[in-house]
Amino acid sequence: MALTGMQIYKSLPKTNCKKCGFPTCMAFAMQVAAKQKALADCPEISDDAQSALSDASAPPMKLVKIGASGKEFVFGQETVMFRHEEKFHNPTGVAGKISASLSDEEAAAKIEQINKAVFQRVGEELKVSLCAVGVDCSDPAARAKMAAEKSNVPLILMGSVDSLKAAVEAVKDQKPLIYQADASSIDALAELAAATKAPLAVTAGSLEELADLTKKAKDKGVEEMVLSFNTEKPGDTLRTLTIARRAALKKSCRELGFPAIVDINGATPEVEGALANTFAAKYAGILLVNSVEPCQLLPLLTTIQNIYTDPQKPNTVETKLYEVGQPDENSPVFFTTNFSLTYFSVEGEVERSKIPAYICVVDTEGLGVLNAYAGDKISAEKVVKTLQEQGVADKVKHRKLIIPGYLPIFRAEIEETSEWKEVIIGPELASKIPAFLAENWK
């Protein structure tokens, strides 16, 4: 939580020595509170005071990093309970589970499947973030090394204490997440995590016990931890996650101030998908899933993408003339808004039509067609001006313009005030574009 200038001032030496470059300690404290200066800029502050202030001003939820540089997943450090209060910062990661019972060949094949689970949606890349490898096998170290070598994403290592010790030591430079310590294994796994500087997942039967275990692990030198839960009783887990987050953010409970990982186990793929989407919203930082089939992953990754957009800042694309395929002077011309979902829906369907085309994107401050019209962010005059600025008429020899089906009212004004004398009212839904072009553009 952010400290006030007065709270910082109370821990300063109050000598007004001016060595920090400010006339008084209070002036320096105000600069630190405004994040314009660091505590270390005071040469007279004691180590104890600096440590206390640093701990007090740290974010209520710890930022945790899994993996080595270049292959890293970062999560945690969330600051609000609800997205509309500000925004969520670090998107939930999906981890594909690889059972220890699989043969090396089967495990390698599933790792490759995880590597290839990459999707494009509204201009962003969506993918599986982690690989959760079971190491309770005949050679834990070899399984961990194989996974580290073949996986494009960071590792979570799952298993018993002895298996984890061998596996983690074999790939400690990869900084895997050690999964998971409970009351019976906290001492051994906390020592392993502290020695290898790896993050540690901690689980318990209650939040009180969980807080005790995270404190014990911290006392042993563990710097990064993850609170671990499962979905045996989804309702109870959902309530527990909410209470833990509220305790960290609202009550400054440092023992629970860590991101969460949830092991998703559904009786069917459909149930697993429903549970995963639920816990992506509240409040999992990592989801452990069994299925890495595209039909299971894409809906989940789409949910995560939507939750972790900034509600105060619509997703937009650059306002310019786009070319789909290799259009020429005879190709159709569309216009649409700069709301990314609208643009990529139109672009995708134009591409699907196999007819190369130009798409003129009009700046509507990130609003879709109907919202832009209702909010007075788009007009026929603005469309004409954008077409002129982008030099669209120089690209084609015809003067046919296809406009969104929701804006037929623009037709007459565009024809009367511009060189685009044949305005064609397009479909209301992007999915109808291929059939529309096939019928209307010869």
One Martini backbone bead per residue (centre of mass of N, CA, C, O) as a GRO file, in nm:
protein
  442
    1MET     BB    1   0.099   0.034   0.018
    2ALA     BB    2   0.071   0.358   0.018
    3LEU     BB    3   0.255   0.617   0.150
    4THR     BB    4   0.281   0.882   0.329
    5GLY     BB    5   0.471   1.147   0.406
    6MET     BB    6   0.442   1.117   0.717
    7GLN     BB    7   0.521   0.817   0.741
    8ILE     BB    8   0.804   0.859   0.626
    9TYR     BB    9   0.909   1.086   0.816
   10LYS     BB   10   0.912   0.915   1.085
   11SER     BB   11   1.173   0.737   0.962
   12LEU     BB   12   1.344   0.970   0.958
   13PRO     BB   13   1.606   1.160   1.102
   14LYS     BB   14   1.540   1.482   1.117
   15THR     BB   15   1.804   1.684   1.024
   16ASN     BB   16   1.820   1.853   0.767
   17CYS     BB   17   2.098   1.800   0.582
   18LYS     BB   18   2.059   1.809   0.247
   19LYS     BB   19   2.187   1.546   0.100
   20CYS     BB   20   1.927   1.496  -0.093
   21GLY     BB   21   1.846   1.809  -0.204
   22PHE     BB   22   1.672   1.899   0.042
   23PRO     BB   23   1.580   2.114   0.300
   24THR     BB   24   1.392   1.872   0.407
   25CYS     BB   25   1.254   1.581   0.520
   26MET     BB   26   0.965   1.643   0.429
   27ALA     BB   27   1.025   1.700   0.132
   28PHE     BB   28   1.138   1.420   0.076
   29ALA     BB   29   0.889   1.254   0.163
   30MET     BB   30   0.700   1.368  -0.058
   31GLN     BB   31   0.868   1.255  -0.296
   32VAL     BB   32   0.842   0.958  -0.220
   33ALA     BB   33   0.528   0.945  -0.221
   34ALA     BB   34   0.540   1.045  -0.541
   35LYS     BB   35   0.779   0.876  -0.679
   36GLN     BB   36   1.051   1.074  -0.720
   37LYS     BB   37   1.189   0.914  -0.484
   38ALA     BB   38   1.419   0.731  -0.303
   39LEU     BB   39   1.517   0.611  -0.002
   40ALA     BB   40   1.825   0.585  -0.086
   41ASP     BB   41   1.864   0.910  -0.106
   42CYS     BB   42   1.908   0.872   0.200
   43PRO     BB   43   2.210   0.866   0.382
   44GLU     BB   44   2.073   0.847   0.698
   45ILE     BB   45   1.921   0.600   0.678
   46SER     BB   46   1.828   0.323   0.817
   47ASP     BB   47   1.798  -0.009   0.765
   48ASP     BB   48   1.540  -0.054   0.930
   49ALA     BB   49   1.369   0.174   0.806
   50GLN     BB   50   1.391   0.084   0.511
   51SER     BB   51   1.268  -0.196   0.549
   52ALA     BB   52   0.996  -0.107   0.669
   53LEU     BB   53   0.908   0.077   0.432
   54SER     BB   54   0.925  -0.131   0.206
   55ASP     BB   55   0.715  -0.328   0.322
   56ALA     BB   56   0.476  -0.120   0.352
   57SER     BB   57   0.494  -0.028   0.028
   58ALA     BB   58   0.421  -0.280  -0.076
   59PRO     BB   59   0.241  -0.468  -0.245
   60PRO     BB   60  -0.027  -0.672  -0.147
   61MET     BB   61   0.076  -0.834  -0.402
   62LYS     BB   62   0.282  -1.052  -0.522
   63LEU     BB   63   0.535  -1.082  -0.748
   64VAL     BB   64   0.561  -1.356  -0.982
   65LYS     BB   65   0.827  -1.569  -1.114
   66ILE     BB   66   0.843  -1.792  -1.393
   67GLY     BB   67   1.139  -1.852  -1.498
   68ALA     BB   68   1.349  -1.755  -1.734
   69SER     BB   69   1.498  -1.565  -1.934
   70GLY     BB   70   1.276  -1.567  -2.220
   71LYS     BB   71   1.102  -1.781  -2.012
   72GLU     BB   72   0.836  -1.610  -1.879
   73PHE     BB   73   0.612  -1.582  -1.590
   74VAL     BB   74   0.387  -1.320  -1.485
   75PHE     BB   75   0.233  -1.263  -1.158
   76GLY     BB   76   0.027  -1.059  -0.990
   77GLN     BB   77  -0.005  -0.749  -0.844
   78GLU     BB   78  -0.280  -0.691  -0.753
   79THR     BB   79  -0.524  -0.407  -0.654
   80VAL     BB   80  -0.816  -0.535  -0.714
   81MET     BB   81  -1.133  -0.683  -0.708
   82PHE     BB   82  -1.237  -0.500  -0.950
   83ARG     BB   83  -1.206  -0.394  -1.269
   84HIS     BB   84  -1.364  -0.110  -1.247
   85GLU     BB   85  -1.165   0.025  -1.040
   86GLU     BB   86  -0.949  -0.029  -1.286
   87LYS     BB   87  -0.750  -0.308  -1.322
   88PHE     BB   88  -0.607  -0.579  -1.457
   89HIS     BB   89  -0.266  -0.686  -1.515
   90ASN     BB   90  -0.209  -1.017  -1.493
   91PRO     BB   91  -0.272  -1.266  -1.672
   92THR     BB   92  -0.390  -1.560  -1.683
   93GLY     BB   93  -0.253  -1.880  -1.668
   94VAL     BB   94  -0.206  -2.162  -1.873
   95ALA     BB   95  -0.167  -2.511  -1.770
   96GLY     BB   96  -0.039  -2.797  -1.894
   97LYS     BB   97  -0.080  -3.129  -1.819
   98ILE     BB   98   0.173  -3.384  -1.729
   99SER     BB   99   0.186  -3.695  -1.669
  100ALA     BB  100   0.387  -3.930  -1.507
  101SER     BB  101   0.262  -4.185  -1.672
  102LEU     BB  102   0.397  -4.100  -1.909
  103SER     BB  103   0.583  -4.131  -2.155
  104ASP     BB  104   0.829  -3.974  -2.312
  105GLU     BB  105   0.680  -3.959  -2.584
  106GLU     BB  106   0.409  -3.853  -2.474
  107ALA     BB  107   0.521  -3.603  -2.333
  108ALA     BB  108   0.649  -3.472  -2.583
  109ALA     BB  109   0.384  -3.450  -2.745
  110LYS     BB  110   0.238  -3.258  -2.543
  111ILE     BB  111   0.442  -3.032  -2.550
  112GLU     BB  112   0.403  -2.976  -2.852
  113GLN     BB  113   0.105  -2.903  -2.825
  114ILE     BB  114   0.156  -2.658  -2.645
  115ASN     BB  115   0.340  -2.500  -2.839
  116LYS     BB  116   0.095  -2.492  -3.068
  117ALA     BB  117  -0.096  -2.323  -2.869
  118VAL     BB  118  -0.175  -2.078  -3.098
  119PHE     BB  119  -0.348  -1.761  -3.117
  120GLN     BB  120  -0.555  -1.531  -3.304
  121ARG     BB  121  -0.691  -1.220  -3.153
  122VAL     BB  122  -0.740  -0.908  -3.212
  123GLY     BB  123  -0.410  -0.886  -3.253
  124GLU     BB  124  -0.354  -1.129  -3.054
  125GLU     BB  125  -0.167  -1.352  -2.860
  126LEU     BB  126  -0.266  -1.683  -2.779
  127LYS     BB  127  -0.155  -1.894  -2.495
  128VAL     BB  128   0.019  -2.115  -2.338
  129SER     BB  129   0.219  -2.051  -2.041
  130LEU     BB  130   0.244  -2.356  -1.924
  131CYS     BB  131   0.422  -2.652  -1.786
  132ALA     BB  132   0.289  -2.939  -1.615
  133VAL     BB  133   0.510  -3.167  -1.452
  134GLY     BB  134   0.532  -3.489  -1.379
  135VAL     BB  135   0.788  -3.660  -1.143
  136ASP     BB  136   0.661  -3.950  -1.062
  137CYS     BB  137   0.920  -4.128  -1.168
  138SER     BB  138   1.203  -4.300  -1.243
  139ASP     BB  139   1.325  -4.002  -1.370
  140PRO     BB  140   1.295  -3.689  -1.274
  141ALA     BB  141   1.537  -3.540  -1.401
  142ALA     BB  142   1.489  -3.627  -1.695
  143ARG     BB  143   1.204  -3.512  -1.724
  144ALA     BB  144   1.280  -3.218  -1.666
  145LYS     BB  145   1.492  -3.184  -1.891
  146MET     BB  146   1.306  -3.248  -2.127
  147ALA     BB  147   1.103  -3.021  -2.076
  148ALA     BB  148   1.304  -2.782  -2.086
  149GLU     BB  149   1.397  -2.839  -2.382
  150LYS     BB  150   1.098  -2.856  -2.532
  151SER     BB  151   0.985  -2.611  -2.398
  152ASN     BB  152   0.847  -2.271  -2.451
  153VAL     BB  153   0.774  -2.284  -2.146
  154PRO     BB  154   0.736  -2.279  -1.837
  155LEU     BB  155   0.766  -2.457  -1.524
  156ILE     BB  156   0.586  -2.716  -1.353
  157LEU     BB  157   0.652  -2.910  -1.064
  158MET     BB  158   0.518  -3.242  -0.987
  159GLY     BB  159   0.534  -3.394  -0.651
  160SER     BB  160   0.727  -3.533  -0.450
  161VAL     BB  161   0.986  -3.460  -0.261
  162ASP     BB  162   1.204  -3.637  -0.395
  163SER     BB  163   1.134  -3.570  -0.689
  164LEU     BB  164   1.167  -3.261  -0.665
  165LYS     BB  165   1.461  -3.250  -0.587
  166ALA     BB  166   1.572  -3.374  -0.849
  167ALA     BB  167   1.428  -3.190  -1.058
  168VAL     BB  168   1.511  -2.906  -0.960
  169GLU     BB  169   1.820  -2.946  -0.969
  170ALA     BB  170   1.826  -3.002  -1.284
  171VAL     BB  171   1.644  -2.698  -1.336
  172LYS     BB  172   1.712  -2.433  -1.163
  173ASP     BB  173   1.773  -2.226  -1.399
  174GLN     BB  174   1.444  -2.222  -1.473
  175LYS     BB  175   1.257  -2.156  -1.241
  176PRO     BB  176   1.046  -2.340  -1.113
  177LEU     BB  177   0.750  -2.448  -0.996
  178ILE     BB  178   0.674  -2.570  -0.680
  179TYR     BB  179   0.454  -2.865  -0.664
  180GLN     BB  180   0.346  -2.895  -0.334
  181ALA     BB  181   0.300  -2.750  -0.014
  182ASP     BB  182   0.250  -2.875   0.306
  183ALA     BB  183   0.263  -2.953   0.632
  184SER     BB  184   0.455  -3.209   0.567
  185SER     BB  185   0.654  -3.034   0.337
  186ILE     BB  186   0.748  -2.741   0.404
  187ASP     BB  187   1.039  -2.772   0.498
  188ALA     BB  188   1.168  -2.909   0.250
  189LEU     BB  189   1.052  -2.715   0.020
  190ALA     BB  190   1.154  -2.448   0.136
  191GLU     BB  191   1.453  -2.520   0.122
  192LEU     BB  192   1.454  -2.566  -0.183
  193ALA     BB  193   1.354  -2.286  -0.271
  194ALA     BB  194   1.574  -2.119  -0.131
  195ALA     BB  195   1.825  -2.257  -0.270
  196THR     BB  196   1.697  -2.207  -0.585
  197LYS     BB  197   1.498  -1.959  -0.620
  198ALA     BB  198   1.213  -2.080  -0.614
  199PRO     BB  199   0.895  -2.111  -0.645
  200LEU     BB  200   0.607  -2.171  -0.415
  201ALA     BB  201   0.356  -2.394  -0.353
  202VAL     BB  202   0.070  -2.357  -0.126
  203THR     BB  203  -0.118  -2.575   0.094
  204ALA     BB  204  -0.453  -2.600   0.259
  205GLY     BB  205  -0.749  -2.633   0.456
  206SER     BB  206  -0.692  -2.328   0.538
  207LEU     BB  207  -0.622  -1.997   0.574
  208GLU     BB  208  -0.478  -2.012   0.842
  209GLU     BB  209  -0.278  -2.237   0.760
  210LEU     BB  210  -0.167  -2.094   0.511
  211ALA     BB  211  -0.044  -1.852   0.660
  212ASP     BB  212   0.151  -2.021   0.831
  213LEU     BB  213   0.311  -2.146   0.589
  214THR     BB  214   0.410  -1.883   0.453
  215LYS     BB  215   0.567  -1.786   0.701
  216LYS     BB  216   0.757  -2.026   0.722
  217ALA     BB  217   0.879  -1.995   0.438
  218LYS     BB  218   0.986  -1.708   0.477
  219ASP     BB  219   1.173  -1.777   0.720
  220LYS     BB  220   1.343  -1.975   0.512
  221GLY     BB  221   1.365  -1.777   0.231
  222VAL     BB  222   1.112  -1.743   0.071
  223GLU     BB  223   1.011  -1.513  -0.187
  224GLU     BB  224   0.813  -1.699  -0.368
  225MET     BB  225   0.451  -1.741  -0.383
  226VAL     BB  226   0.168  -1.980  -0.399
  227LEU     BB  227  -0.168  -2.030  -0.390
  228SER     BB  228  -0.332  -2.345  -0.339
  229PHE     BB  229  -0.595  -2.506  -0.536
  230ASN     BB  230  -0.912  -2.671  -0.581
  231THR     BB  231  -1.226  -2.842  -0.735
  232GLU     BB  232  -1.389  -3.029  -0.539
  233LYS     BB  233  -1.518  -2.743  -0.414
  234PRO     BB  234  -1.600  -2.479  -0.587
  235GLY     BB  235  -1.753  -2.293  -0.392
  236ASP     BB  236  -1.541  -2.287  -0.167
  237THR     BB  237  -1.306  -2.187  -0.341
  238LEU     BB  238  -1.429  -1.920  -0.430
  239ARG     BB  239  -1.457  -1.802  -0.147
  240THR     BB  240  -1.161  -1.830  -0.059
  241LEU     BB  241  -1.036  -1.653  -0.279
  242THR     BB  242  -1.190  -1.396  -0.203
  243ILE     BB  243  -1.090  -1.374   0.089
  244ALA     BB  244  -0.788  -1.366   0.028
  245ARG     BB  245  -0.791  -1.111  -0.146
  246ARG     BB  246  -0.921  -0.925   0.063
  247ALA     BB  247  -0.705  -0.957   0.282
  248ALA     BB  248  -0.475  -0.839   0.111
  249LEU     BB  249  -0.608  -0.563   0.002
  250LYS     BB  250  -0.780  -0.462   0.269
  251LYS     BB  251  -0.588  -0.595   0.527
  252SER     BB  252  -0.282  -0.653   0.479
  253CYS     BB  253  -0.224  -0.969   0.436
  254ARG     BB  254   0.082  -1.101   0.382
  255GLU     BB  255   0.030  -1.417   0.399
  256LEU     BB  256  -0.195  -1.368   0.141
  257GLY     BB  257   0.002  -1.198  -0.071
  258PHE     BB  258  -0.077  -1.407  -0.319
  259PRO     BB  259  -0.109  -1.581  -0.579
  260ALA     BB  260  -0.309  -1.816  -0.766
  261ILE     BB  261  -0.367  -2.173  -0.790
  262VAL     BB  262  -0.573  -2.393  -1.003
  263ASP     BB  263  -0.703  -2.715  -1.001
  264ILE     BB  264  -0.860  -2.853  -1.278
  265ASN     BB  265  -1.146  -3.084  -1.220
  266GLY     BB  266  -1.340  -3.253  -1.449
  267ALA     BB  267  -1.558  -3.495  -1.558
  268THR     BB  268  -1.555  -3.308  -1.811
  269PRO     BB  269  -1.467  -3.091  -2.050
  270GLU     BB  270  -1.707  -2.900  -1.994
  271VAL     BB  271  -1.659  -2.867  -1.690
  272GLU     BB  272  -1.371  -2.769  -1.705
  273GLY     BB  273  -1.434  -2.515  -1.869
  274ALA     BB  274  -1.627  -2.382  -1.664
  275LEU     BB  275  -1.427  -2.370  -1.427
  276ALA     BB  276  -1.199  -2.213  -1.563
  277ASN     BB  277  -1.366  -1.956  -1.626
  278THR     BB  278  -1.442  -1.892  -1.335
  279PHE     BB  279  -1.134  -1.872  -1.220
  280ALA     BB  280  -1.046  -1.645  -1.409
  281ALA     BB  281  -1.231  -1.433  -1.262
  282LYS     BB  282  -1.210  -1.606  -0.968
  283TYR     BB  283  -0.859  -1.566  -0.876
  284ALA     BB  284  -0.669  -1.682  -1.091
  285GLY     BB  285  -0.327  -1.701  -1.206
  286ILE     BB  286  -0.353  -2.022  -1.240
  287LEU     BB  287  -0.436  -2.293  -1.470
  288LEU     BB  288  -0.496  -2.635  -1.436
  289VAL     BB  289  -0.501  -2.844  -1.724
  290ASN     BB  290  -0.567  -3.123  -1.923
  291SER     BB  291  -0.666  -2.985  -2.178
  292VAL     BB  292  -0.509  -2.895  -2.521
  293GLU     BB  293  -0.737  -2.837  -2.695
  294PRO     BB  294  -0.855  -2.594  -2.892
  295CYS     BB  295  -1.163  -2.616  -2.805
  296GLN     BB  296  -1.076  -2.554  -2.501
  297LEU     BB  297  -0.878  -2.305  -2.508
  298LEU     BB  298  -1.004  -2.063  -2.663
  299PRO     BB  299  -1.235  -1.982  -2.468
  300LEU     BB  300  -1.046  -1.931  -2.227
  301LEU     BB  301  -0.854  -1.721  -2.357
  302THR     BB  302  -1.082  -1.522  -2.422
  303THR     BB  303  -1.171  -1.465  -2.137
  304ILE     BB  304  -0.900  -1.355  -2.038
  305GLN     BB  305  -0.874  -1.127  -2.241
  306ASN     BB  306  -1.133  -0.975  -2.150
  307ILE     BB  307  -1.066  -0.934  -1.846
  308TYR     BB  308  -0.760  -0.796  -1.923
  309THR     BB  309  -0.882  -0.550  -2.004
  310ASP     BB  310  -0.928  -0.210  -2.026
  311PRO     BB  311  -1.221  -0.048  -1.934
  312GLN     BB  312  -1.095   0.258  -2.005
  313LYS     BB  313  -0.964   0.110  -2.281
  314PRO     BB  314  -1.012   0.056  -2.582
  315ASN     BB  315  -0.963  -0.153  -2.837
  316THR     BB  316  -0.736  -0.072  -3.101
  317VAL     BB  317  -0.672   0.042  -3.424
  318GLU     BB  318  -0.530   0.169  -3.676
  319THR     BB  319  -0.583   0.460  -3.862
  320LYS     BB  320  -0.634   0.310  -4.180
  321LEU     BB  321  -0.542   0.150  -4.474
  322TYR     BB  322  -0.637  -0.174  -4.558
  323GLU     BB  323  -0.505  -0.489  -4.678
  324VAL     BB  324  -0.671  -0.769  -4.828
  325GLY     BB  325  -0.451  -0.919  -4.965
  326GLN     BB  326  -0.438  -0.824  -5.329
  327PRO     BB  327  -0.539  -0.547  -5.417
  328ASP     BB  328  -0.700  -0.352  -5.667
  329GLU     BB  329  -0.876  -0.135  -5.879
  330ASN     BB  330  -1.134  -0.357  -5.844
  331SER     BB  331  -1.172  -0.350  -5.551
  332PRO     BB  332  -1.322  -0.343  -5.268
  333VAL     BB  333  -1.479  -0.100  -5.034
  334PHE     BB  334  -1.447  -0.043  -4.692
  335PHE     BB  335  -1.594   0.055  -4.375
  336THR     BB  336  -1.479   0.110  -4.031
  337THR     BB  337  -1.389   0.077  -3.716
  338ASN     BB  338  -1.133   0.094  -3.442
  339PHE     BB  339  -1.248  -0.147  -3.322
  340SER     BB  340  -1.096  -0.442  -3.300
  341LEU     BB  341  -1.333  -0.643  -3.319
  342THR     BB  342  -1.456  -0.524  -3.569
  343TYR     BB  343  -1.219  -0.531  -3.762
  344PHE     BB  344  -1.143  -0.842  -3.736
  345SER     BB  345  -1.415  -0.941  -3.833
  346VAL     BB  346  -1.404  -0.818  -4.113
  347GLU     BB  347  -1.130  -0.922  -4.207
  348GLY     BB  348  -1.190  -1.228  -4.176
  349GLU     BB  349  -1.432  -1.233  -4.382
  350VAL     BB  350  -1.285  -1.123  -4.625
  351GLU     BB  351  -1.074  -1.347  -4.633
  352ARG     BB  352  -1.287  -1.579  -4.661
  353SER     BB  353  -1.395  -1.480  -4.950
  354LYS     BB  354  -1.134  -1.437  -5.154
  355ILE     BB  355  -1.162  -1.112  -5.173
  356PRO     BB  356  -0.994  -0.858  -5.230
  357ALA     BB  357  -0.946  -0.566  -5.004
  358TYR     BB  358  -1.053  -0.261  -4.867
  359ILE     BB  359  -1.000  -0.097  -4.537
  360CYS     BB  360  -1.152   0.170  -4.382
  361VAL     BB  361  -1.046   0.335  -4.091
  362VAL     BB  362  -1.231   0.486  -3.836
  363ASP     BB  363  -1.233   0.718  -3.585
  364THR     BB  364  -1.416   0.609  -3.264
  365GLU     BB  365  -1.271   0.562  -2.990
  366GLY     BB  366  -1.332   0.237  -2.975
  367LEU     BB  367  -1.602   0.201  -3.127
  368GLY     BB  368  -1.860   0.067  -3.246
  369VAL     BB  369  -2.096   0.127  -3.465
  370LEU     BB  370  -2.345   0.186  -3.281
  371ASN     BB  371  -2.195   0.340  -3.056
  372ALA     BB  372  -2.077   0.559  -3.238
  373TYR     BB  373  -2.348   0.670  -3.334
  374ALA     BB  374  -2.475   0.726  -3.051
  375GLY     BB  375  -2.196   0.902  -2.968
  376ASP     BB  376  -2.098   1.081  -3.209
  377LYS     BB  377  -1.823   0.929  -3.363
  378ILE     BB  378  -1.994   0.915  -3.634
  379SER     BB  379  -2.000   1.020  -3.983
  380ALA     BB  380  -2.026   1.104  -4.304
  381GLU     BB  381  -1.815   1.329  -4.293
  382LYS     BB  382  -1.591   1.155  -4.158
  383VAL     BB  383  -1.571   0.942  -4.377
  384VAL     BB  384  -1.493   1.125  -4.612
  385LYS     BB  385  -1.239   1.244  -4.484
  386THR     BB  386  -1.089   0.970  -4.447
  387LEU     BB  387  -1.081   0.888  -4.744
  388GLN     BB  388  -0.909   1.129  -4.828
  389GLU     BB  389  -0.662   1.094  -4.634
  390GLN     BB  390  -0.613   0.784  -4.752
  391GLY     BB  391  -0.646   0.768  -5.067
  392VAL     BB  392  -0.863   0.568  -5.191
  393ALA     BB  393  -0.926   0.672  -5.486
  394ASP     BB  394  -0.627   0.596  -5.592
  395LYS     BB  395  -0.673   0.268  -5.579
  396VAL     BB  396  -0.938   0.309  -5.755
  397LYS     BB  397  -1.170   0.329  -6.040
  398HIS     BB  398  -1.399   0.320  -5.868
  399ARG     BB  399  -1.721   0.438  -5.674
  400LYS     BB  400  -1.745   0.206  -5.451
  401LEU     BB  401  -1.917   0.179  -5.128
  402ILE     BB  402  -1.906  -0.013  -4.835
  403ILE     BB  403  -2.143  -0.020  -4.580
  404PRO     BB  404  -2.279  -0.060  -4.297
  405GLY     BB  405  -2.591  -0.192  -4.220
  406TYR     BB  406  -2.632   0.020  -3.966
  407LEU     BB  407  -2.572   0.283  -4.195
  408PRO     BB  408  -2.791   0.385  -4.420
  409ILE     BB  409  -2.805   0.699  -4.360
  410PHE     BB  410  -2.524   0.764  -4.518
  411ARG     BB  411  -2.568   0.735  -4.819
  412ALA     BB  412  -2.670   1.010  -4.930
  413GLU     BB  413  -2.443   1.196  -4.817
  414ILE     BB  414  -2.202   1.064  -4.956
  415GLU     BB  415  -2.305   1.099  -5.252
  416GLU     BB  416  -2.338   1.423  -5.228
  417THR     BB  417  -2.020   1.486  -5.086
  418SER     BB  418  -1.881   1.282  -5.294
  419GLU     BB  419  -1.716   1.051  -5.516
  420TRP     BB  420  -1.912   0.836  -5.387
  421LYS     BB  421  -2.183   0.731  -5.598
  422GLU     BB  422  -2.180   0.415  -5.485
  423VAL     BB  423  -2.363   0.311  -5.220
  424ILE     BB  424  -2.332   0.015  -5.030
  425ILE     BB  425  -2.524  -0.193  -4.839
  426GLY     BB  426  -2.432  -0.390  -4.606
  427PRO     BB  427  -2.404  -0.602  -4.372
  428GLU     BB  428  -2.460  -0.637  -4.029
  429LEU     BB  429  -2.288  -0.896  -4.047
  430ALA     BB  430  -1.978  -1.024  -4.092
  431SER     BB  431  -2.064  -1.325  -4.169
  432LYS     BB  432  -2.205  -1.209  -4.452
  433ILE     BB  433  -1.978  -1.116  -4.648
  434PRO     BB  434  -1.916  -1.350  -4.843
  435ALA     BB  435  -2.203  -1.363  -4.968
  436PHE     BB  436  -2.219  -1.068  -5.051
  437LEU     BB  437  -1.978  -1.067  -5.250
  438ALA     BB  438  -2.069  -1.300  -5.433
  439GLU     BB  439  -2.333  -1.133  -5.524
  440ASN     BB  440  -2.210  -0.806  -5.556
  441TRP     BB  441  -1.905  -0.900  -5.664
  442LYS     BB  442  -1.773  -0.930  -6.002
   0.00000   0.00000   0.00000
